Amino acid sequence: MSEPAGLDVSVFDALIESGSVEARCQLARELAQLTCKADTPETERNCVVPSVLKLAVDPVADVRRALA
């Protein structure tokens, strides 16, 4: 699947892999907002689903709560 212009999901993956708990919580909140906004293009929503799923199983409960 090709990424929409301006959406570099590799940054999300890097943050999920090596970011602090605080940074992962912030990313979780932002991706949750992005996915629920009605005006988010479907292509962008589809691109972030793998990152959202990784955050949903983060070993730190605060990250999972931030996503919820």
NORKAPE-V626432 format. One record per residue. N is the residue number from 1. NEAR is the number of other C-alpha atoms within 12 Angstrom. Layout:
n;near
N;NEAR
N;NEAR
This chain:
n;near
1;9
2;12
3;17
4;17
5;11
6;12
7;18
8;16
9;26
10;16
11;18
12;29
13;23
14;17
15;22
16;31
17;18
18;13
19;20
20;17
21;23
22;19
23;22
24;36
25;30
26;24
27;34
28;38
29;24
30;23
31;33
32;27
33;20
34;25
35;26
36;21
37;14
38;11
39;12
40;18
41;18
42;17
43;19
44;27
45;25
46;23
47;28
48;34
49;23
50;20
51;32
52;34
53;22
54;25
55;37
56;27
57;21
58;24
59;16
60;20
61;18
62;23
63;31
64;25
65;21
66;26
67;29
68;21
